[in-house]
């Protein structure tokens, strides 16, 4: 990027920042106004409550708590706005290189200045920071080696080593290096052009299984029950990821329900209930120890049909006595779904921990053979130097990546975007 381009980019980003700052101030004023109105309403409500008997209040509260515990439908659920369920709005950070980079990534995808949101900027900033360790061990060294000099066969050897070290995978690395060698035989390729070509090749690898699936973005289809099974070994963040998906789905105005079918891990059900409470999404569970997961799914489907739910998220066991037991349990759950809702749209999404690198790739290959997977969710991208495993999963398992996580917060899981991912992975600063 030339100095002129850099100056123009920063000016464009500065305009976007100023507009967001103004919009945030207006939103803050509106929220303060709403808070005052709410305070007045609460005051009136308190005055009304004082006229009621203390015993009646206690009885009603106990009744509501019991209904929630047993997951009985509450007709006016929308009115319940417990403070623990309120997710704070994203704050606009500093106008810095992260903001400028994020704004330019959005601009490159066709966003206008007045279309950029604080949430988008915040996510891209987290994604760039999350891939920092991968970038440090890969891009920084690569740029140091390339500089402004043309690519050479020796520099391609160095690039090959760096790609493998970043857990991009043997197949993906071979494909990229082969394409670069072909291009190098046809023309002189400078360092900047080499990085641009590399981005293009990596994006092609990630995009192929997504395009093969026929759906660029995985979203629930309206008018039918969508059932998403989250599978994967224990410890990859499966239950946490499901909780974040519930929040994302609910925020996107899909009627959502959770089935706590990982009945073999002691804390899984309690953990899901916490996430469900934060997302205002109900959780169907069974209080019995080591309850039958398929029975939980059976009950959840009945409840989903009764409530006209759009998306049923199912947490599954990550480890049983043997791999065969685990796969048999998944098959049993799918059989229940096919029998109860044969027209449901079912997705089996494998949750992978990016920090596990090649071990994660082995898990993907194992589950792909036995669990009829339709996509992958990459978690824990932040703080790992192995973010390249996403490419290995795309190339060697042919799994479309559907969501990625780069943080521990409830908002830190987003639909996968190959352009944003590659740009973050190969950001030069």
ABEGO torsion letter per residue (X at the ends): XBAAAAAAAAAAAAAAAAAAAAAAAAAAAAAAAAAAAAAAAAAAAAAAAAABBAAAAAAAAAAAAAAAAAGBBBAAAAABBBAAABBBBBBBBBBBAAAAAAAAAAAAAGBBAAABBAAAAAAAAAAAAAAAAAAAAAAAAAAAAAEABBBBAAAAAAAAAAAAAAGAEAAAAAAAAAAAAAAAAABBBBAAAAAAAAAAAAAAAAAAAAAAAGBABBBBBBGBBBBBBBBEBBGAGAAAAAAAAAAAAAAAGBBBBBBBABAABAAAAAAAAAAAAAAGBBBBBBABBGBBAAAAAAAAAAAAAAAGBABBBBBBBABBABAAAAAAAAAAAAAAAAAABAABBBBBBBBBBAAAEAAAAAAAAAAAAAAGBABBBBBGABGBAAAAAAAAAAAAAGBBBABBBBEABAAABBBBBAAAAAAAAABAX
